[in-house]
Amino acid sequence: MTRATAAPDVPTAAAVASWVRARRVDPVEVAERALARLDAVDGDVRALVHVDREAVLAEAAERRGSTGPLAGVPVAVKDLFDVAGQRTAAGSRVPPGPPAARDAAAVARLRAAGAVVLGRSRTHEHAWGLTTWHPDLGGTRNPHDLDRTAGGSSGGSAAAVAAGVVPLGLGTDTGCSVRLPAAWCGLVGHRPTSGLVPLDGVVPLAPTLDVAGPLARTPEDALLALEALSGQRLRASAPAAPRVARPAAPDVDDAVGTALEAVVAALRPAQVVDAVLPAGHLLRRTYAAVQGAEGLAVHRERGWWPAHADDYGADVRARLEASERLTEDDVRAAREERARVRAAADALLADVDVLVLPVAACGPSRTQAPDDRPDGRGPLRDAVLPWTVLANLADLPACAVPAGTDADGLPVGVQLVGRRGADAVVLALAADVAREGLLRR
Protein backbone atom coordinates (compact mmCIF):
# COMPACT_ATOMS: atom_id res chain seq x y z
CA MET A 1 0.00 0.00 0.00
CA THR A 2 1.30 3.43 -0.96
CA ARG A 3 1.07 6.27 1.53
CA ALA A 4 -2.54 7.18 2.25
CA THR A 5 -3.95 10.69 2.47
CA ALA A 6 -7.43 9.98 3.82
CA ALA A 7 -8.50 12.21 6.70
CA PRO A 8 -11.28 10.57 8.72
CA ASP A 9 -11.37 13.01 11.63
CA VAL A 10 -12.66 16.20 10.03
CA PRO A 11 -15.82 18.20 10.76
CA THR A 12 -19.05 17.20 9.07
CA ALA A 13 -20.97 19.60 6.86
CA ALA A 14 -23.65 19.87 9.54
CA ALA A 15 -21.05 20.88 12.13
CA VAL A 16 -19.39 23.47 9.89
CA ALA A 17 -22.74 25.03 8.99
CA SER A 18 -23.83 25.19 12.63
CA TRP A 19 -20.57 26.90 13.62
CA VAL A 20 -20.89 29.46 10.82
CA ARG A 21 -24.54 30.18 11.67
CA ALA A 22 -23.58 30.65 15.32
CA ARG A 23 -20.62 32.85 14.26
CA ARG A 24 -18.23 30.57 16.10
CA VAL A 25 -16.11 30.31 12.97
CA ASP A 26 -15.58 32.61 10.02
CA PRO A 27 -16.47 31.03 6.65
CA VAL A 28 -13.32 32.56 5.17
CA GLU A 29 -11.29 30.62 7.72
CA VAL A 30 -13.16 27.46 6.70
CA ALA A 31 -12.32 28.11 3.04
CA GLU A 32 -8.68 28.86 3.82
CA ARG A 33 -8.34 25.57 5.70
CA ALA A 34 -9.90 23.71 2.77
CA LEU A 35 -7.47 25.35 0.35
CA ALA A 36 -4.53 24.52 2.61
CA ARG A 37 -5.62 20.89 2.82
CA LEU A 38 -5.97 20.84 -0.96
CA ASP A 39 -2.39 22.11 -1.31
CA ALA A 40 -1.19 19.39 1.04
CA VAL A 41 -2.81 16.40 -0.67
CA ASP A 42 -3.94 17.11 -4.19
CA GLY A 43 -0.55 16.69 -5.80
CA ASP A 44 -0.95 13.00 -4.92
CA VAL A 45 -4.72 12.53 -5.09
CA ARG A 46 -5.55 14.79 -8.07
CA ALA A 47 -9.18 15.29 -7.03
CA LEU A 48 -9.74 18.79 -8.43
CA VAL A 49 -9.12 20.17 -11.90
CA HIS A 50 -9.90 23.87 -11.39
CA VAL A 51 -9.85 26.16 -8.35
CA ASP A 52 -10.26 29.94 -8.48
CA ARG A 53 -8.85 30.83 -5.08
CA GLU A 54 -9.74 34.49 -5.23
CA ALA A 55 -13.34 33.67 -6.11
CA VAL A 56 -13.52 31.02 -3.36
CA LEU A 57 -12.41 33.45 -0.67
CA ALA A 58 -14.72 36.17 -1.99
CA GLU A 59 -17.69 33.79 -1.93
CA ALA A 60 -16.76 32.64 1.57
CA ALA A 61 -16.73 36.26 2.73
CA GLU A 62 -20.26 36.64 1.37
CA ARG A 63 -21.34 33.77 3.62
CA ARG A 64 -20.66 35.75 6.80
CA GLY A 65 -23.99 35.95 8.57
CA SER A 66 -25.52 33.17 6.47
CA THR A 67 -28.32 31.22 8.12
CA GLY A 68 -28.57 28.58 5.42
CA PRO A 69 -28.45 24.84 6.12
CA LEU A 70 -25.05 24.65 4.36
CA ALA A 71 -23.71 27.98 5.61
CA GLY A 72 -20.04 28.26 4.71
CA VAL A 73 -19.65 24.58 3.74
CA PRO A 74 -17.03 24.06 0.98
CA VAL A 75 -18.24 21.78 -1.82
CA ALA A 76 -16.40 20.06 -4.68
CA VAL A 77 -18.49 20.11 -7.88
CA LYS A 78 -18.01 17.45 -10.57
CA ASP A 79 -16.72 18.80 -13.87
CA LEU A 80 -20.05 18.10 -15.57
CA PHE A 81 -21.94 20.89 -13.78
CA ASP A 82 -21.90 24.41 -15.13
CA VAL A 83 -20.34 26.95 -12.78
CA ALA A 84 -20.90 30.53 -13.88
CA GLY A 85 -17.86 32.00 -15.61
CA GLN A 86 -16.05 28.65 -15.95
CA ARG A 87 -15.73 26.17 -18.82
CA THR A 88 -17.27 22.75 -18.27
CA ALA A 89 -14.72 20.35 -19.73
CA ALA A 90 -16.32 17.02 -18.69
CA GLY A 91 -12.88 15.52 -18.10
CA SER A 92 -12.15 15.52 -21.81
CA ARG A 93 -9.85 16.94 -24.46
CA VAL A 94 -12.88 17.35 -26.71
CA PRO A 95 -13.07 21.15 -26.99
CA PRO A 96 -15.40 22.56 -24.34
CA GLY A 97 -17.93 25.25 -25.05
CA PRO A 98 -17.68 28.86 -23.87
CA PRO A 99 -17.66 29.72 -20.15
CA ALA A 100 -21.02 29.02 -18.56
CA ALA A 101 -23.36 31.99 -18.36
CA ARG A 102 -24.97 30.68 -15.17
CA ASP A 103 -24.69 27.95 -12.58
CA ALA A 104 -26.30 24.58 -13.12
CA ALA A 105 -29.54 24.39 -11.14
CA ALA A 106 -27.99 22.01 -8.59
CA VAL A 107 -25.00 24.29 -8.05
CA ALA A 108 -27.28 27.30 -7.68
CA ARG A 109 -29.31 25.46 -5.04
CA LEU A 110 -26.21 24.54 -3.05
CA ARG A 111 -25.08 28.15 -3.12
CA ALA A 112 -28.55 29.35 -2.11
CA ALA A 113 -28.27 27.03 0.92
CA GLY A 114 -25.01 28.77 1.89
CA ALA A 115 -22.39 26.45 0.38
CA VAL A 116 -19.11 27.68 -1.12
CA VAL A 117 -17.95 26.12 -4.39
CA LEU A 118 -14.31 25.25 -3.72
CA GLY A 119 -13.56 23.88 -7.17
CA ARG A 120 -14.36 21.58 -10.05
CA SER A 121 -13.64 17.90 -9.37
CA ARG A 122 -12.23 15.37 -11.78
CA THR A 123 -14.58 13.03 -13.64
CA HIS A 124 -14.10 10.06 -15.90
CA GLU A 125 -14.25 11.44 -19.44
CA HIS A 126 -17.86 12.49 -20.09
CA ALA A 127 -18.75 10.34 -17.05
CA TRP A 128 -18.47 7.23 -19.28
CA GLY A 129 -16.38 4.99 -17.05
CA LEU A 130 -15.92 3.50 -13.59
CA THR A 131 -12.48 4.75 -12.60
CA THR A 132 -12.03 8.52 -13.09
CA TRP A 133 -8.95 7.53 -15.04
CA HIS A 134 -8.04 8.83 -18.50
CA PRO A 135 -5.84 6.62 -20.72
CA ASP A 136 -3.53 9.56 -21.49
CA LEU A 137 -4.18 12.19 -18.83
CA GLY A 138 -4.11 10.00 -15.72
CA GLY A 139 -6.71 10.37 -13.03
CA THR A 140 -7.76 10.50 -9.41
CA ARG A 141 -6.08 8.27 -6.83
CA ASN A 142 -7.81 6.74 -3.85
CA PRO A 143 -6.91 8.65 -0.66
CA HIS A 144 -6.83 5.36 1.27
CA ASP A 145 -4.16 3.89 -1.04
CA LEU A 146 -2.58 5.96 -3.78
CA ASP A 147 -1.95 2.84 -5.87
CA ARG A 148 -5.72 2.33 -6.22
CA THR A 149 -8.34 4.24 -8.16
CA ALA A 150 -11.06 6.23 -6.43
CA GLY A 151 -13.85 4.74 -8.53
CA GLY A 152 -15.91 6.69 -10.98
CA SER A 153 -17.13 8.53 -12.60
CA SER A 154 -17.48 10.96 -9.66
CA GLY A 155 -14.10 9.97 -8.27
CA GLY A 156 -12.79 13.51 -7.90
CA SER A 157 -15.66 14.56 -5.64
CA ALA A 158 -15.31 11.38 -3.57
CA ALA A 159 -11.55 11.76 -3.18
CA ALA A 160 -11.88 15.41 -2.18
CA VAL A 161 -14.22 14.41 0.65
CA ALA A 162 -12.21 11.36 1.71
CA ALA A 163 -8.96 13.35 1.73
CA GLY A 164 -10.50 15.94 4.06
CA VAL A 165 -10.52 18.82 1.57
CA VAL A 166 -14.30 19.38 1.65
CA PRO A 167 -17.17 17.92 3.68
CA LEU A 168 -19.42 17.52 0.60
CA GLY A 169 -19.04 16.52 -3.03
CA LEU A 170 -21.52 16.79 -5.87
CA GLY A 171 -21.61 13.98 -8.42
CA THR A 172 -23.75 12.27 -11.02
CA ASP A 173 -24.80 8.64 -11.25
CA THR A 174 -25.81 7.00 -14.54
CA GLY A 175 -24.89 3.43 -13.64
CA CYS A 176 -22.88 3.60 -10.40
CA SER A 177 -20.99 6.89 -10.53
CA VAL A 178 -21.86 8.24 -7.07
CA ARG A 179 -22.13 4.89 -5.30
CA LEU A 180 -18.92 3.23 -6.53
CA PRO A 181 -16.50 6.02 -5.55
CA ALA A 182 -18.36 6.40 -2.26
CA ALA A 183 -17.93 2.69 -1.52
CA TRP A 184 -14.24 2.66 -2.41
CA CYS A 185 -13.44 5.88 -0.56
CA GLY A 186 -15.33 5.01 2.64
CA LEU A 187 -18.14 7.52 2.16
CA VAL A 188 -21.90 7.80 1.92
CA GLY A 189 -23.05 8.33 -1.66
CA HIS A 190 -26.72 8.74 -2.52
CA ARG A 191 -28.26 8.12 -5.93
CA PRO A 192 -31.62 9.91 -5.66
CA THR A 193 -34.92 8.91 -7.17
CA SER A 194 -34.83 10.00 -10.79
CA GLY A 195 -36.08 13.56 -11.22
CA LEU A 196 -35.63 14.58 -7.59
CA VAL A 197 -32.59 16.79 -8.35
CA PRO A 198 -32.72 19.03 -11.45
CA LEU A 199 -30.17 18.35 -14.19
CA ASP A 200 -30.35 21.72 -15.95
CA GLY A 201 -26.80 22.83 -16.76
CA VAL A 202 -25.28 19.34 -16.44
CA VAL A 203 -23.46 17.62 -19.31
CA PRO A 204 -25.57 14.50 -19.90
CA LEU A 205 -24.35 10.98 -20.41
CA ALA A 206 -27.65 9.10 -20.89
CA PRO A 207 -30.52 11.44 -19.99
CA THR A 208 -33.08 8.82 -18.87
CA LEU A 209 -30.51 7.18 -16.59
CA ASP A 210 -28.71 10.25 -15.22
CA VAL A 211 -29.20 11.66 -11.74
CA ALA A 212 -27.22 14.08 -9.56
CA GLY A 213 -26.47 13.29 -5.95
CA PRO A 214 -24.24 14.02 -2.93
CA LEU A 215 -21.14 12.36 -1.50
CA ALA A 216 -20.54 12.90 2.20
CA ARG A 217 -19.07 11.39 5.34
CA THR A 218 -22.41 10.73 7.04
CA PRO A 219 -26.01 9.98 6.00
CA GLU A 220 -27.04 13.11 7.88
CA ASP A 221 -24.78 15.25 5.68
CA ALA A 222 -26.02 13.48 2.56
CA LEU A 223 -29.61 14.23 3.58
CA LEU A 224 -28.74 17.85 4.31
CA ALA A 225 -27.24 18.20 0.85
CA LEU A 226 -30.08 16.32 -0.84
CA GLU A 227 -32.67 18.61 0.74
CA ALA A 228 -30.80 21.62 -0.64
CA LEU A 229 -30.41 19.99 -4.06
CA SER A 230 -34.05 18.94 -4.31
CA GLY A 231 -35.62 21.99 -2.69
CA GLN A 232 -37.71 19.65 -0.54
CA ARG A 233 -37.83 18.63 3.10
CA LEU A 234 -37.13 14.91 3.05
CA ARG A 235 -37.22 13.87 6.69
CA ALA A 236 -38.69 10.45 7.53
CA SER A 237 -38.31 7.82 10.21
CA ALA A 238 -36.83 4.46 9.35
CA PRO A 239 -38.95 1.38 10.10
CA ALA A 240 -37.97 0.16 13.55
CA ALA A 241 -37.83 -3.44 12.31
CA PRO A 242 -37.57 -3.27 8.53
CA ARG A 243 -38.26 -6.07 6.10
CA VAL A 244 -35.02 -6.66 4.23
CA ALA A 245 -34.17 -8.46 1.00
CA ARG A 246 -30.66 -9.50 0.03
CA PRO A 247 -29.17 -11.59 -2.78
CA ALA A 248 -28.76 -15.28 -2.07
CA ALA A 249 -25.14 -16.48 -2.30
CA PRO A 250 -23.77 -13.48 -4.21
CA ASP A 251 -20.53 -14.03 -6.16
CA VAL A 252 -18.45 -11.44 -4.30
CA ASP A 253 -15.14 -11.21 -2.45
CA ASP A 254 -15.18 -12.46 1.14
CA ALA A 255 -14.94 -8.93 2.56
CA VAL A 256 -17.95 -7.81 0.53
CA GLY A 257 -19.96 -10.82 1.64
CA THR A 258 -19.09 -10.10 5.27
CA ALA A 259 -20.08 -6.46 4.80
CA LEU A 260 -23.48 -7.46 3.40
CA GLU A 261 -24.20 -9.61 6.43
CA ALA A 262 -23.03 -6.85 8.77
CA VAL A 263 -25.35 -4.31 7.17
CA VAL A 264 -28.32 -6.65 7.31
CA ALA A 265 -27.63 -7.28 11.00
CA ALA A 266 -27.21 -3.55 11.70
CA LEU A 267 -30.69 -2.90 10.33
CA ARG A 268 -32.17 -5.21 13.01
CA PRO A 269 -34.71 -6.57 10.54
CA ALA A 270 -38.02 -8.15 11.37
CA GLN A 271 -37.67 -10.30 8.27
CA VAL A 272 -34.86 -11.18 5.86
CA VAL A 273 -35.68 -12.74 2.50
CA ASP A 274 -33.58 -13.83 -0.43
CA ALA A 275 -34.09 -11.44 -3.31
CA VAL A 276 -34.82 -12.86 -6.74
CA LEU A 277 -33.13 -10.29 -8.97
CA PRO A 278 -33.07 -9.96 -12.74
CA ALA A 279 -30.04 -11.80 -14.09
CA GLY A 280 -26.87 -9.72 -14.05
CA HIS A 281 -26.10 -10.34 -17.72
CA LEU A 282 -29.63 -9.24 -18.65
CA LEU A 283 -29.32 -6.05 -16.61
CA ARG A 284 -25.96 -5.26 -18.20
CA ARG A 285 -27.16 -5.90 -21.75
CA THR A 286 -30.25 -3.75 -21.23
CA TYR A 287 -28.28 -0.99 -19.59
CA ALA A 288 -25.55 -1.01 -22.25
CA ALA A 289 -28.06 -0.59 -25.06
CA VAL A 290 -30.02 2.20 -23.38
CA GLN A 291 -26.89 4.05 -22.24
CA GLY A 292 -25.10 3.55 -25.56
CA ALA A 293 -27.97 4.79 -27.70
CA GLU A 294 -28.61 7.82 -25.51
CA GLY A 295 -24.93 8.62 -25.06
CA LEU A 296 -24.22 8.47 -28.77
CA ALA A 297 -27.19 10.74 -29.45
CA VAL A 298 -25.89 13.31 -26.96
CA HIS A 299 -22.40 13.36 -28.49
CA ARG A 300 -23.79 13.66 -32.00
CA GLU A 301 -26.26 16.40 -31.12
CA ARG A 302 -23.55 18.48 -29.47
CA GLY A 303 -21.24 18.14 -32.44
CA TRP A 304 -18.57 16.22 -30.54
CA TRP A 305 -18.85 12.92 -32.40
CA PRO A 306 -17.46 12.07 -34.85
CA ALA A 307 -15.97 15.50 -35.51
CA HIS A 308 -13.59 15.23 -32.53
CA ALA A 309 -13.14 11.45 -32.48
CA ASP A 310 -9.36 11.72 -32.17
CA ASP A 311 -9.67 13.89 -29.04
CA TYR A 312 -11.40 11.20 -26.97
CA GLY A 313 -9.54 8.77 -24.75
CA ALA A 314 -9.35 5.28 -26.22
CA ASP A 315 -11.88 3.78 -23.79
CA VAL A 316 -14.66 6.32 -24.39
CA ARG A 317 -13.95 6.38 -28.12
CA ALA A 318 -14.41 2.60 -28.18
CA ARG A 319 -17.73 2.91 -26.34
CA LEU A 320 -18.99 5.44 -28.86
CA GLU A 321 -17.91 3.19 -31.72
CA ALA A 322 -19.69 0.24 -30.12
CA SER A 323 -22.82 2.35 -29.71
CA GLU A 324 -22.82 3.05 -33.45
CA ARG A 325 -23.30 -0.68 -34.02
CA LEU A 326 -26.56 -0.79 -32.07
CA THR A 327 -29.60 -1.39 -34.26
CA GLU A 328 -33.08 0.05 -33.85
CA ASP A 329 -34.23 -3.42 -32.84
CA ASP A 330 -31.50 -3.58 -30.16
CA VAL A 331 -32.63 -0.31 -28.65
CA ARG A 332 -36.34 -1.13 -28.86
CA ALA A 333 -35.77 -4.47 -27.16
CA ALA A 334 -33.71 -2.82 -24.42
CA ARG A 335 -36.43 -0.28 -23.69
CA GLU A 336 -39.02 -3.05 -23.48
CA GLU A 337 -36.76 -5.05 -21.17
CA ARG A 338 -36.19 -1.97 -19.03
CA ALA A 339 -39.93 -1.73 -18.44
CA ARG A 340 -39.93 -5.37 -17.29
CA VAL A 341 -36.96 -4.72 -14.99
CA ARG A 342 -38.78 -1.76 -13.47
CA ALA A 343 -41.89 -3.88 -12.86
CA ALA A 344 -39.82 -6.66 -11.29
CA ALA A 345 -38.08 -4.19 -8.97
CA ASP A 346 -41.40 -2.67 -7.94
CA ALA A 347 -42.82 -6.11 -7.18
CA LEU A 348 -39.82 -7.01 -5.03
CA LEU A 349 -39.91 -3.74 -3.09
CA ALA A 350 -43.67 -3.99 -2.55
CA ASP A 351 -42.96 -6.75 -0.02
CA VAL A 352 -39.84 -5.34 1.68
CA ASP A 353 -38.64 -1.97 2.93
CA VAL A 354 -35.12 -2.12 1.55
CA LEU A 355 -32.93 -4.19 -0.72
CA VAL A 356 -29.33 -4.65 0.48
CA LEU A 357 -26.85 -5.15 -2.38
CA PRO A 358 -23.12 -4.97 -3.01
CA VAL A 359 -21.85 -1.88 -4.76
CA ALA A 360 -18.99 -3.90 -6.22
CA ALA A 361 -17.96 -7.52 -5.90
CA CYS A 362 -14.37 -6.43 -5.22
CA GLY A 363 -12.23 -3.61 -3.89
CA PRO A 364 -10.81 -0.67 -5.85
CA SER A 365 -8.88 -1.35 -9.01
CA ARG A 366 -5.16 -0.65 -9.29
CA THR A 367 -3.93 2.43 -11.09
CA GLN A 368 -1.66 0.24 -13.25
CA ALA A 369 -4.72 -1.66 -14.56
CA PRO A 370 -7.72 0.55 -13.73
CA ASP A 371 -10.29 -1.35 -15.80
CA ASP A 372 -9.52 -4.76 -14.23
CA ARG A 373 -10.44 -6.27 -10.89
CA PRO A 374 -7.56 -5.84 -8.42
CA ASP A 375 -7.12 -9.61 -8.20
CA GLY A 376 -6.90 -9.89 -12.00
CA ARG A 377 -9.98 -12.11 -12.20
CA GLY A 378 -11.63 -10.22 -15.02
CA PRO A 379 -12.95 -6.83 -16.15
CA LEU A 380 -13.97 -4.39 -13.45
CA ARG A 381 -17.32 -3.72 -15.14
CA ASP A 382 -18.32 -7.36 -14.59
CA ALA A 383 -17.84 -6.89 -10.84
CA VAL A 384 -19.84 -3.65 -10.58
CA LEU A 385 -22.60 -3.10 -13.10
CA PRO A 386 -24.65 -6.25 -12.37
CA TRP A 387 -25.18 -4.85 -8.86
CA THR A 388 -25.62 -1.14 -9.55
CA VAL A 389 -27.59 -0.61 -12.76
CA LEU A 390 -30.86 -1.97 -11.35
CA ALA A 391 -31.40 1.31 -9.51
CA ASN A 392 -30.78 3.37 -12.65
CA LEU A 393 -32.93 1.22 -14.93
CA ALA A 394 -35.80 1.28 -12.39
CA ASP A 395 -35.30 4.92 -11.23
CA LEU A 396 -34.84 3.88 -7.59
CA PRO A 397 -33.06 5.65 -4.72
CA ALA A 398 -29.88 3.84 -3.68
CA CYS A 399 -27.42 4.84 -0.98
CA ALA A 400 -23.91 3.46 -0.58
CA VAL A 401 -22.81 3.20 3.05
CA PRO A 402 -19.44 2.24 4.58
CA ALA A 403 -19.58 -1.32 5.85
CA GLY A 404 -16.15 -2.43 6.94
CA THR A 405 -12.73 -2.91 5.41
CA ASP A 406 -11.12 -5.61 3.29
CA ALA A 407 -7.93 -7.61 3.83
CA ASP A 408 -5.89 -4.66 2.53
CA GLY A 409 -7.53 -2.26 4.98
CA LEU A 410 -9.51 -0.53 2.22
CA PRO A 411 -13.14 0.53 2.65
CA VAL A 412 -16.01 -1.71 1.60
CA GLY A 413 -19.39 -0.20 0.79
CA VAL A 414 -22.87 -1.71 0.56
CA GLN A 415 -25.92 -0.10 -1.04
CA LEU A 416 -29.43 0.22 0.34
CA VAL A 417 -32.04 0.38 -2.43
CA GLY A 418 -35.55 1.61 -1.68
CA ARG A 419 -38.88 2.30 -3.30
CA ARG A 420 -39.17 5.09 -5.81
CA GLY A 421 -39.53 8.37 -3.92
CA ALA A 422 -38.48 6.86 -0.57
CA ASP A 423 -35.14 8.68 -0.43
CA ALA A 424 -35.70 9.87 3.13
CA VAL A 425 -36.43 6.34 4.35
CA VAL A 426 -33.33 4.98 2.60
CA LEU A 427 -31.15 7.66 4.20
CA ALA A 428 -32.73 7.04 7.61
CA LEU A 429 -31.87 3.35 7.29
CA ALA A 430 -28.35 4.34 6.20
CA ALA A 431 -28.08 6.38 9.39
CA ASP A 432 -29.03 3.27 11.38
CA VAL A 433 -26.20 1.38 9.67
CA ALA A 434 -23.75 4.22 10.26
CA ARG A 435 -24.53 4.23 13.97
CA GLU A 436 -23.18 0.69 14.14
CA GLY A 437 -19.72 2.01 13.21
CA LEU A 438 -19.12 -0.65 10.57
CA LEU A 439 -16.30 1.27 8.86
CA ARG A 440 -14.16 0.91 11.96
CA ARG A 441 -14.41 -2.89 12.03
N, C-alpha and C positions, 0 to 999 in steps of 0.2 A: 504494500500500500504506500502510495506517495503521500507526502505531507498533506494533511487535511486543513481546510480553512473554515469549516462549519463553525457557527457561533450559536450554540443552543441557548445560552443565558442572556437574552436581550429582551427589552420590553416589548410587550404586545402592542398592537395598534390601539386596542381599547385603553391600555394604560397611558400611552403617549397622548391620545386625544383627551383623556380625563385630566392629565397634568396641564395641557395647554389651555383647556377650558377654565381650569382653576387658577391659571396664571402662575403655576408652580414652576413652569419651564417655558422658555422663550422658543417659539417655533423656528427661529433662525438658528438657535443653538442645536435644535434637533436636526435641522438640515446640514449644519456644519459637521456634526458627528457622522451623519450618513455619508457625506462626501469624504470625510477622513477614512472611514471604514472602506469605502470604495477604493480609495488610493492604496490602501494596505493590501487588498485581496484581489482586485480585479485584473491585475497583470497575470495572475495565475488562473483565475476562474473564467474571465472573459464573459461576464454576464451582460454587460451593457455595451451598446454600440454608439450612443450619443448622449452627452450630458452638457447642457448649457448652464454652467455654474452660476453665472451672473443672474440668469433668469430664475434659477432655483432659489437663490437667496432672496431675490426680490419677491418671488411668490410667497416664500416663507414669511417675510416681513408683513405681507398683506394678511397673513393668518393670525397676527396678534389680535386678540380679542374675539377670535372665532368661537362660536358656540356649536359648531357642527359636530356630527357624530364621528367624523374623521379629522377633527381639528388638528392641523399641523402634522399629519401622518405622511411621511414620504412613501411614494408608490413608484414601482417600476412598471412601465407600460410596454407591452409587447410591440415590436416593430411591425405591426399590422394596423395599429390604431392611428388615426390622424391626430396629430398634436399641432395646434395652430402655429404657423410660421416654420414648421419643420417638414422635411421630405420623408415620406413613408416608403422605405426601401424594401420592406418585406424580406429582409435577409438575402437579397439577390443582387447580382450584377446586371440584371435586366434594368434598363434605365428607368428610374422612378419618375413620377410626374412632378409638377411644380410643388413648392411648399404648400402645405394645407392651409386653406383659408380659415378653417375653424376646427375646433376639437371634434373628434368622434363623440357621439352621444354619450357613450360610457365614460369617456375621459371627462367630459363636461359635468357629468353627474358626480364623479368622484371629487372634482374640484368644488362643486357646489356644496358637497358635504364637508369641505374643509381640507381635503388632501392636497399634498404638494407633489407635483410630478417631478421626480428626481431625474429620470432619464428613460430612454428607449432601450428595451431589453432585446437581446438576441433571440431570433427565431430560426427554426429550420426554414430553408428557402421556401417562400410562399406557403409556409406551414405544412408542406407536403413531405413529412418524414417524422421519424420517432426519436431523433437523436440530437437535434439542434447542432448538427455537424455538417459542414459544407465540404465537399470533396477537395476543393482547392483552397478555401479560405479558413479552414479550421472551424472551431466551434467552442461551445461552452463546456467547461469541465465540472464534474460533480464536486461540490465543496467537501464532501465526506471522504473522497479519494480522487485526487487529481488525475489518476490514470483511468478513470471511468467517466462515461458521459453523464449528463444531467437528465437525460430523457428529452422528449420533445413532443410537440414542437415548441412548447412554451418554456423551454429549458432555461432561457436567460432570466425570466421572471422568477422561476423556482430557485435558481442558484443565487440570485440577489437576496431572496428572503433567507435561504438556508445559510448563506455566508454572513448574515447579520447586517447587510447594507440597508435594507428596508424591511418594515414589518409586513407589507402587503405587495403582491404582484398581481398584475392583470394579464390574463391569457385568453386564448381561444381553444376550443376543443371540438374537432370535427370527427375524430375517431378514438382519441385518448389523450389529446395534447395538453390538457390541464392535469388529468389524473396520473399519467405516467411520470412526468417530472416531479409531481408532488410525492408519489410513492417512493421514487428513487432518491429524493432529497430529504425525506423525513418530514414532510409537510402535509397539511390538509389542502386538498384541491377539489373544488366543487364545480361539476358540470351541471348548470341549471337546466330546468325544464326549457325546452325549446321555446323561444319567443319571450322569455321572462326579461332578458337583458337586450336592449336595442343594439343592432349591429350597424346602424348608420355610421359611415365614416370608417369602416373596417374593411381591409382588403379581404375579399372572400376566398375560400378554397372551394367548398361545395355548399352553396347557400342553404339547401334544405337540411344539411347535417350540421352546419356551423352553429356554435353558441359562444358566448363570452362569459368568463367566470373568474373568480378570485383564487389566489394561492396565498396561504397564511400559515401561521404556526399553530393556531387553535381553531376549533369549529366556531367559537364565539367571534373571533376576528373575521372568519369567512362569512358568517351571517351578517355581521356589521357591514362588511363591504358589499354583500349581495343586496342588502336593503338599500344601500346608496345607489347601486347599479340599476336596480329594478324600479326604484321609486316607490316601493311598497313596504309595508310593515309585515314581516314574515314570521313573527313569533308563533310557536306552537309547542305543546308539551309532547314528549315522546311517550309512546305506550309504556306503561310500567312493566308489563310482561309481554313483549312483542312476539308475534308469530314470525318465525324466521325461516327462510329457504336458503339452501346452500347446494352447491354442486356435489354430487356423489362421486367420490374417488377421482378428484381432478388430477390431471397429469401436470403436476407442478413440482418445483424443487421442494426439498424437505422443509426449508425455512418458511416458504410460502404456505405450505400445508399447515404447519404449526401456527402461523399467523392467522389463518382462516379460523382454526379451532379456537384460538384465543379471543378473536373478535366475537364469535358466536357466544362464547361463555360470558364475555363482558356485557353482552346485551341482556343477560339473565332472561332468556326467552321462556315463554309459556309453552311453546311448541317449536320444534325444529323438524323440517321436512326436507327431503332430497328434491332439489329442483330438476325438473325435466326441461332442459334448455334446447333451443334450436341448435343443430349441429354446427360446430365451429367452422367447418369448411363451407357450409351453406351461408353462414353469416358473413364470412370473408368474401365469398364470391358476390353476394348481393351488395355488400358495402363497396367492393372494388368497382363494380359497374356503375353504381349511383355516383360515387365520388369521382370516378374517372370521367364520366360523361359531363357532370356539372363542372368539374375543374377545367376540362378542356374548353368548355364553352366560355368560362370566365376569361381564360387566357387569350382565346381568339377575339372575344368582344372588346378586350382592352388593348388589342393590337400588339400583344407581347409575343404570341405564338402564331405562325412560325417565324415572324420577322426577326426575332432576337434569339432564335434557337441556340446559337453558339454561345450566348451569354449565360445560359442555365448551367448549373452543376450537372454532372453526368447522371446522378440518381433521379433528379426531378425531370430532366430531359427524357430519360427513359420512360418515366411514368406518363408523360405527355404523349410520347410515341405509342405506348401501349394503349392509351385511351383512344387514339385515332383508329385503332383496329376494332373497337367496339361497334357492333352493328345495332340497327334500330331494334331488332328482335332481342338482342342482349339487354339493352336498356329497358325495354318494355317488360321483359321477364323479371328483371331485377326490381322494378317498381312494384310489380304484382307480388313478388316474394316479400318485399319490404312490408306490404300491407299485412301479409300473413304473419310475419315476425312480430309486428306491432300487436296484432290480435292475440298471438300466443303469449306475449309479455303481459298484456293486460289480464289475460285469464289467470296466469300464474300469480300476479300481484293482487288479484281480487281475493285470494285466499290467505295471503300473508301480508305483513306490514313492511317487510324489507327483504331484499335479496342480497346475500353476502357473497361476493365474488373476488377472485384475484384481480389485481390490476395487471400484473405480468406473472408468467410462470417462473421467472428467473429474476436475478438481480441486474444492476445496470451493466450495459455493454462496455467493453474496453475501447479506449480512444484509438488504439491501433487497428481495431476491427469493429467500428461502431454499429454496423448493421447485422452483426452476428451475436448470438447468445454468448455470454462470457465464458461458458464451459465449452464452446465450440460445437454444440450439438445441433446446430441448424440456424436458419435465419431468425433474427430478432422478431420480425413481424409475426412469425408463427407462434411465438410465445406471448404475444400481447393482444393482437387484434381479435382473436376468438373470444376473449374475455371482455373487451371494452366496447366493441362496436354495437352491441345490443342496445345500449342506452342511446346512442346516436340514431340508430335506425328506428327506434321506438319513441324517441323524443322524451326520454325519462331523465329525472334528476339522479345524479350519481356522485357520491362524495368519496374521495380517497382519504383514508385516515392512516396514520402511522400505527404499525402493529407488530413491532419487534425489530430484531436485527438478524442478519444471516451469519454464516460461519466466518465471513470476512469483516464482520462488524458494521456492515452497511444496512441502511434502513430498508424495511419491507413494508409495503403498503397494501391495504385491502380496501375494496370499494363497497359502499352501501348504496344499493339501487332501490329507489322508491317509486310510488305511483306518480303519474304525470301530475304536476302541480303541487306535490307534497314536499317541496324543497325544505320547508321549515321543519317538518317531521324528520326528514333524512338528516339534517344538520343537528337536530336535538339528539337523535340516536348516535350520531358521530361524537357529540359531546359526552354521552354516556361512556362510549368506548375510550375517549381521551382521558376521562377521569380514572380509568384503570391503569394509566401510566404504562401502556404496552411498549412504547418506544424505548423505555429504559430497561426492558427485560433482555 
